[in-house]
Amino acid sequence: MQERTSTAERYTRGFAAAVAAVATLILAANAGPAPAEVPDPAQRPAQHVISQPERG
């Protein structure tokens, strides 16, 4: 049969688990998507511009 753990030991384990959980959540929150690459202007597709008829 297992020995009973002391109250202080249980609280210490619980506190350590809480600290590990908070650290994991903080790291996960800071791990965002990588910044988008700035496309090379020479490689960008041409933009279609709708020309307005000249008024005159």
Rosetta blueprint (number, residue, H / E / L):
1 M L
2 Q L
3 E L
4 R L
5 T L
6 S L
7 T H
8 A H
9 E H
10 R H
11 Y H
12 T H
13 R H
14 G H
15 F H
16 A H
17 A H
18 A H
19 V H
20 A H
21 A H
22 V H
23 A H
24 T H
25 L H
26 I H
27 L H
28 A H
29 A H
30 N H
31 A L
32 G L
33 P L
34 A L
35 P L
36 A L
37 E L
38 V L
39 P L
40 D L
41 P L
42 A L
43 Q L
44 R L
45 P L
46 A L
47 Q L
48 H L
49 V L
50 I L
51 S L
52 Q L
53 P L
54 E L
55 R L
56 G L
